């Protein structure tokens, strides 16, 4: 395919050079579009001098969210290298697997994570770029690089060129590298921008980790695609985030988070959702968002936009902003397909299903990955012709809205009936005393499998198992009511906010063994 000039950083460096593009809150570093373009050009020079011919070579990055990390990402795009951000929360052995899998030519890390790289591994000869306040590292190399020619011109890239590898969080099995092309990333950001009314006047707060699609592509790339601004934060802190979102001086219009983050803000002492009513969109994804939770935000005047996507498909579905009548008819849905997205729901034989029938979501479009890094086995299982099999079960209503029922692998069968844990979790969250919940299927001698609900109390609230059971019995068919309830202090989650249900099952097995 012919290379296309999709370099929006260079474009806005020409058209709005003095407009704020990036504000790194931790470093208090502000970059206009002209300054960001200059930094990306210099970083591109650094990669070319370090790697020789960067095209197709992998650059592994281990860092917290930062402007430097974003600069390096765009430099990889311009140079032809493949950006590989890894989860710095992982252990050295977990990181070693992914490093060995992608075989990087360069390792870029924040100094605090140097001990995460195993010294006795085969990677000690890799060059290292250091971030932030390291005078001999990345910042110094940028400063020493030759100044780019003006005006900014950008670089044309083949749309099918891989620009990023995103590794799965590894909740089960070995992590796999998802290939994200230039076209995938462009389509995903365009989809979210159109779906959330993001424009040149918008300001995104990016707190989702930039080793995840929600941070790098949804929260960081989306506002920059349309000439807006992104505020980069290193981490989520419920109280700090709430104050930032409410701060009129920061002008934040958009925030992307997982459901749990939004729940934690609501549980703060003195929380007043009306203070956030100015937001254009409070976007949730990564984990199911119960209808009761969404309605509480809408009642405060906050436009909570529930959406759906994954590393393999970027942003794919979202509720339509402002259409409160249709949203309230199905508040727990993830809405309608974005611009580039085709969706169909199929049965186990691949036959398309009518509205109201739950089936696996298959999708295709320019936002969909071409496949997994060096995993032909996974590619053969994941694709049916041009359609990508997501592994999520959904149901479509009469308005065309899709509701995620559950992951296929999380569904369990109790007495011959299919039970989807997400449905049970949504019912339990209706209780204000419930702060968090996860339901898993466990073996049972009578019914084959039954539900076990792990429930976390909301701050200052007490939980009563009898009350939890009674609420479920009022709202659910008998076979869906969990047989067991476990009151726990917290739930294990990945960086993307997904509950690690395999750990909950392992804890149950371990407890029963003793």
N, C-alpha and C positions, 0 to 999 in steps of 0.2 A: 504494500500500500504506500502511496506517496506520502512523504512527511508533511505534517501540518503544523502551522505555527499556532500553538495553543498556550503560549507563554504569557499568562495573564499578569505575572509580576512585571515583566518588561513592558507590557501594554500600559498598565497604570503608572509605571515610572515615567512614561511619556506623557500621558494625559492628565494625571493628577499627582505629580512628583512630590508635592509637599504634604500630601494627605497622610495621616497616621495609618500605617499598615499593621505594625506589630508593637505591642507593649508587653515586655517581659516583666511581670510584676515582682518576681523574686529578685531580679537584678536591677529593677527600675530602669530598664533599657528601652528606649523608644526608637523605632525605625520608621521613617517615612517610606513611601514606595520607592523613591529614588535611592534612599539609603539601603533598603532591603535588596533592590536590584543590584546595587554596587557590591553588597556583601555576597550575594549569590554568585555574581561573576567572579569575584576574587576566590571564593571557595571552589568554583569550577576549575579555576587555574590551579589551585592547590591539588585537586584530585588528578588533574591531567599530569602535573609534574610528579606526583607521588606514584601514580599507577601506570604511566606511560600511555597505553591505550585503554581507557576506562570502560569502553563499551562491553556491557554484559558482566563486568566484574562486580562482585558483591562487596558492599561496605556495611559491616556490622556496627551498630550503634547501641551503646548501653548508657542511657542517660535519663534523668528526670526531664519533664517538659521544660523547654527553654527555646529562646529565639535562635540560639546556635544550632539546636537540633533541627529546627525548621529550615534554617539556611542550608544546612548540609543536605536535607531532603531535596530541596529544589536544585542544588548543585549536582546531585546525582542525576536528576532528570536532564539537566542541560549537558552533562558530560557523557551520558549514556550508561553510567554505573547503576547498579540496583541497590537501593536503600533497604537495609534489613534491621529495623529497630527491634530489640529484644527486651523482654520483660525483666527489669532489674530486680524484681522481687524473687526470682527463681534462684535455686541453689546452683553452685558451680557445676555440679554434675549435670543438672538439667540444661544449663546454658551450653555446656560442652557438646551435648547431643546436637543442638541446633547449629552451633558453629561448625561442627564436623559435617553436618548435613548440607549447609549452604557453601562451604569452602570459600570463605571470604579472602579478598586480596588486601583488605585494610580493616583495622579494628579501631573504632573511635569510641572513647569512653570518658565518662565523667570520673575524675580521679578517685572519688569516694568508692567507686565500684571496681577498682583495680583488683581487689582480692576475690572478686567473683570469677575471675578468669584463672583457671587452674594452671599453675606455673609449669607443671610437668606434662602438660598436653602438647600437641604438635603445633601450637599456634604462637609460641613465644617469639618467633621470628617476624611476626606481623608488625607492620608499622602502627604506631599509636598516635591518634590525634586526641588531645585532651581539651576538655571544655572549660568554659567560664574563666575563673581568675588564675589561669596558668600562663605566665608570661612567655613560656617556651613552647606553648601548644597551639591550639587551633586559632585563637584570637591573634597571636603573633604572626602566624602564617597568613592570615587574612590581611593584616596590616602590611605585610611585606610583599603581598602579591601586587602585580602591576595594576594601575587604575584602568578600569574598562573604558572603552571608547564611548563617546556620547554621540547621538542619543542612544538610549537603550533599544536594542533590536531583538533580543530574545533568541531562542534556538528552535528550529523546526524539528519535530520528532515524529517518527513513524508511530501512528496511534496504537499499533499492536505491540510496541516495545515494552517489555517489563520494566517498571520503574521502582517497584517495591515488592518485597516478600514479607508477608505478615504471618507469623507463626501462631498456631492455635494455642490456647492456654493450657492444653494438655490435661483437661479434667478426666479424660479416660484415654488410655493408650498413649502412644508416642505423638508428640506435636507434629503437625504437618505444615509446610510452607505454602501459603496461598499466594499465587502470582497475581499482582495487580498491574495492569498495563496503563499506559498513558490515557487511553480511551476509557478504561474502567474508572479511573480516578476522576477524569473530567466529567464523565456522565454522572457519577455518584454525587459529586459536588453540585452539579447543575440541577440534578433532581431535588436535592435537599434545599437548595436556594429557592427554586420555584415553589416547592411544597411548604416552605416556612416564611415566604415573603421576605427573604433576605435580599438586601439591596446595598447600594453604595453608602447609604446612611446608617447601615446596621453595624452593631458592635457585638461580637460573640465573646463570651467568656469560655475559654478552653481549659477544663480541669480533668477531663477524661485523659488517661495516659496516651501519649503519642506513639506508643508501641502497639496501639489498638486502632482499628478502623474508626471508632467513634471519636477519638482524639485527633488523629492525624488527618483523616479525610473529611469527617463530618464537621467537627468544631473548628479546625484550623484552616483547611483548604476552602471550605464553603464561602466564608465572608471574603477571602482574598480573591476568589474567582470573580466576584461582582464588584470589587473595589471598596469593600467595607474594611473593618478593622477587627483584629483578634487580640484579646487580652490573654496572655499565657500565664497560667497558675501551675505550680508544681504539684499541688495536691488539693483534695477536697477536705474542707473542715466546715461542718454544718454551720456553725456560728459565723465564721469568717465569710463563707460563701453567701449566706443570707444577707449580711451587711453589705457586701459588694453588690449583690443584685439590687438592693434597695438604694444604693448610693447614687444620687442624681448627678454627681460629678463624673462618674464613670460612664454614664450613658449606655449601660448594657441593655441590649434589646433582645438578645437570643442566648439561651443556655441549654446545653445538651447534657443530660445526665442519665444514669440508670435509675430505676424506680426507687431503689433503696435510698439513694442520696436525697431524692425529693421527700421521701418519708421521714428521714432524719431531720430535715429542716422543719417539717411540720411539727415535730416532737420537741422543738426547742422551747424553753420557757419564754412566755411572752410573744410567741410567734403570731404575726399578723399577716396573713396572706395578701391582704389588700395593699400592702406596701410594695408588692411585686406585680400589681395589676397593670403597670406600664409596659411590661414585657410584651414584645410582639409574639414570642413563642417560648414556652418552656417545654423542650422536646425530651421525651423519654424513649428509651430503647434498651436493648441488651437483655432485658428480663421482662416478664409479664407485668403489666400495670393494671391492677384490679379496677373495675368500674367504680367502686365506691370511693377509691382514692382519687380518681380523675374528677369525679363529681364534686368532691370537696374543694379542689383547686378552682374549678369552674365557678362554684358558688362565691369564691373570693374575687372573681373577676380576672383570674389568671388564665390565659389561653394555653392550657396544657395540651400539647400535640403528641399523641401516642403514635409511635412509628415502629417500623420493623426493617431490619437489614442484617447483614452479617459480613464477615470479612470477604466471603466469596462473591457477594452481590452489592456491596456498598449500601447506599440508601435505596430502598425499594418501595416502601409503602408509608403513608402517613395520613392521619385524619386531616380533613381540609380546614384550614384556619378560618374562624368566624362563622362557620356553618353550624351553629349551636343546636339547631333543631335536629339535624341528622346525627350529630355527635351524641346528643342526649338519648336518641333512640337506641344507640349501641355504643355506650361510652367506653366499653372495654375492648373495642376493636382497634386494629392498627390501620384502619382507613382504606384508602384507595391507592392503586398503583401510581407511581411517579411517571414522568414523561417517557422515559426510555424502557419502561418495564412491562413485559407481558407476563401474565399469571394464569395458571390453570390448576384446578384441584382434581386429583385423580385417585382412583382406588388402587389396590395392590397389584392390579393387572395393567395399570397405566391408562385405564378408561376414564374419560372426563366425567365429572360428577355435576349434578344440578345444584342450584342454590339450596342451602339448608343441610346438605350432606357433607360431613367431615371427610377430608381427604388430604393426601400429602400435597404440599405446595410445590409445583414445578414452575420455573421461571426462565426467561431468556431476555436478552437485550444487551446493549452496549456496555452496561454496567456489570455484566457477569464475567467472572474470571475465566480465562482459557483453561485453567486447571491447577493442579498441585505440583509443586516443585519436585521433579524426579520421582513421581509416584504414579506410574501408569495404572497400577492396580486400583488406586483411589479414583483416578479419572474415569476408568471403565465403570465403576460403581456409581459415580456421581452424575454422569451425563447419560441422557437418553436422547440420542441425536443432538439437536441444538438445545434441548431443554436441560436445565440444571435441577437435580433433585435435592431439595433443601433439607429434607428430614424433618421438617415441621409439618404438623397437621393443622389445617385451617378449615374454616367454614365461611361461606359467602352469604350475606343477607340480601334482601330484595333491593337495597340501595347500592349494592355492589361492594359494601364494606367487608373486609376480611377480618375475622377474629382468629387469633392463634389459639388453637385448642391445647396443643402441647407438642413436645418432641415425641416422635414415634417411639424412641427408645425409653421414654419415661412413662408411657402408657402401661398400665397393668390390667390384668383380667381377673375379676373377682366373681366367682360363681358363674362364669360364662359371660359376664358383662364387661364391656370396656370402661375403664375408669381413667379419666384424664386429670392428673394432679392439679393442673392450673385452675380448673373449674372449682375444685375443692378449696384451693388456696384463696381464690377470689371471694368465696363465701366467708371464710374465716376472717379475712381482712376487713369485712364489714363491721366487725366489732372494734370499737375504739380502744379496747384494752390490748388488742393484738398489734404489736409493733412490727413483727416480721414472722413469716411462716414458710415452711416447705413441707410438701407431702411426698412420700415415696411408697412404692409397693413392696411389701415383704411377704415371704412365704407363710402360708397358713394351712394346717392339715385339713380343715373343713372346706374352705373356699378356694384353695389354690394360692391366691394372693389377697391381701387386705391392705388398707391404707394405714400408714403411720404418719401422724402430723407432728412436726417439730415446730413449736410455737415460742416466740420471743415476746415478752411483755413490753408494751409501750412504757416509756419512762413515767414513773409514779403510779403505774397501774398494777393491779394484781390479776392473776389468771386462775380460773377455776375450771378444772377438767370437765366437771359435770355441766357447767354453763357452755363450754365450747362444744361438747357433744350435743347438748340440747339445741343449740343454734343450728348446727349442721343437720340435725334430724328434722328441723322445721323447714329447711331450705333445700335439702337434697334427698334424692331417692336413697332408700336404705342401704343399697349395695355400695353407694359412694361415700357413706359416712365412715370416717377413719375408725378402725377398731382400737387403735392405740394413739395416745397423745403423750408427747414428751415435752415438758417445759424446759427450755434451754436458755442459756445466757446470750448466745449469738449463733449465727449460721455461717459455715465456711463458704466464702465466695471467691471467685476469681477476680482479677483486676477489672474485668468487663462487667462485674456485678452478677454473674451467673452463680447460682447456688451449686456447690459441688456435692451433688446428691449421692455420688458413689462413696464419699467420705461418711455421710450420714448412715448409709447402709453398713459400711465397714464398722462404724462405732457400735451399731446395734448388734452385729454379729460378734464383735469382741466382748460386748457386755453380756450377751447370752452365754458365751463360752465360759465366762467366769461366774 
